[in-house]
Amino acid sequence: MFSKSELEVLEILWSEGDMPTKDLLTKLNESLGWCGTKTLQVVRECIANALVEKAGPPYMYRALITKEAYMERKSEVASDKMIDESSDLLAASLLGGKKMTNEQIEVLRNLIKEFMI
């Protein structure tokens, strides 16, 4: 996903909207206590990672990802991680130790094939 620092930049842009360079750097310095070089480095990382756009002159910064898109992606990552870590346990708990018929096994195989990458 994003680093904590990148997320801080995005949070400010999501709440404040597009901002001129001076205002963005001031907000980041005030809210996080960063020095000027750290702030510039993080903003450059955001641009390099296509999270933020710098346009101008006068130079304005704009978030390239919406908060909604970020939340959706964060949910997908968490969901994928949960499925990867617990798919065996999920299947076992659904079966609850019961025996399956050959017909049920075939239906399950077909469902799994649909979701395979």
C-alpha positions in Angstrom: 0.0 0.0 0.0 1.3 3.4 0.9 3.8 4.4 3.5 2.6 6.3 6.6 4.3 9.4 5.3 2.6 9.2 1.9 -0.7 8.7 3.6 -0.1 11.9 5.7 0.3 13.9 2.5 -2.8 12.4 0.9 -4.9 13.0 4.1 -4.0 16.7 4.0 -4.8 16.9 0.2 -8.1 15.0 0.7 -9.2 17.3 3.5 -7.9 20.6 2.1 -8.1 20.0 -1.6 -5.5 21.2 -4.1 -2.8 23.2 -2.4 0.1 25.4 -3.4 3.6 24.2 -2.5 4.1 26.6 0.4 0.8 25.7 2.0 1.3 22.0 1.7 4.8 22.1 3.1 3.6 24.3 6.0 0.7 22.0 6.8 3.0 18.9 6.8 5.6 20.7 8.9 3.0 21.9 11.4 1.1 18.6 11.7 4.0 16.2 11.7 6.9 18.3 12.9 9.0 17.4 9.8 11.8 19.5 8.7 11.8 21.0 5.1 14.0 18.4 3.5 12.0 15.4 4.9 8.8 17.0 3.7 10.1 17.6 0.2 11.4 14.0 0.1 8.1 12.6 1.0 6.2 14.8 -1.5 8.6 13.8 -4.2 8.0 10.1 -3.3 4.2 10.7 -3.7 4.8 12.2 -7.1 7.1 9.3 -8.2 4.5 6.8 -7.0 1.7 8.6 -8.9 -0.2 9.5 -5.8 0.2 13.2 -6.1 0.5 15.5 -9.1 2.4 18.8 -9.2 1.1 21.2 -11.8 1.8 24.9 -12.4 3.2 27.5 -12.2 2.0 28.5 -9.7 2.8 25.0 -8.5 -0.2 23.2 -7.0 -0.4 19.7 -5.6 -3.3 17.5 -6.2 -4.1 13.9 -4.9 -4.3 11.5 -7.9 -6.2 8.9 -5.8 -9.4 9.5 -4.0 -9.9 8.6 -0.4 -12.7 6.2 -1.5 -10.3 4.4 -4.0 -7.7 4.2 -1.2 -10.2 2.6 1.2 -11.4 0.2 -1.5 -7.8 -0.9 -2.2 -7.0 -1.2 1.5 -10.0 -3.4 1.9 -9.0 -5.6 -1.1 -5.5 -6.0 0.3 -6.8 -6.9 3.8 -9.3 -9.4 2.3 -6.7 -11.0 0.1 -4.4 -11.4 3.0 -7.1 -12.9 5.1 -8.1 -15.3 2.4 -4.4 -16.3 1.7 -3.8 -16.9 5.4 -7.0 -18.8 6.3 -8.4 -20.5 3.2 -7.6 -23.9 4.5 -9.2 -23.1 7.8 -12.3 -21.7 6.1 -12.8 -24.8 4.0 -12.3 -27.1 7.0 -14.8 -25.1 9.1 -17.4 -25.1 6.4 -17.2 -28.8 6.1 -17.2 -29.2 9.9 -15.7 -32.7 9.6 -18.6 -34.0 7.5 -18.1 -36.4 4.6 -19.0 -35.1 1.2 -20.6 -37.0 -1.6 -18.9 -37.3 -5.0 -21.5 -34.9 -6.4 -20.8 -32.3 -3.7 -17.1 -32.6 -4.3 -17.6 -32.0 -8.0 -19.6 -28.9 -7.4 -16.9 -27.6 -5.0 -14.2 -28.3 -7.6 -16.1 -26.3 -10.2 -16.5 -23.4 -7.8 -12.8 -23.4 -7.1 -12.0 -23.5 -10.8 -14.1 -20.3 -11.3 -12.0 -18.4 -8.8 -8.6 -19.7 -9.8 -6.2 -17.2 -11.3 
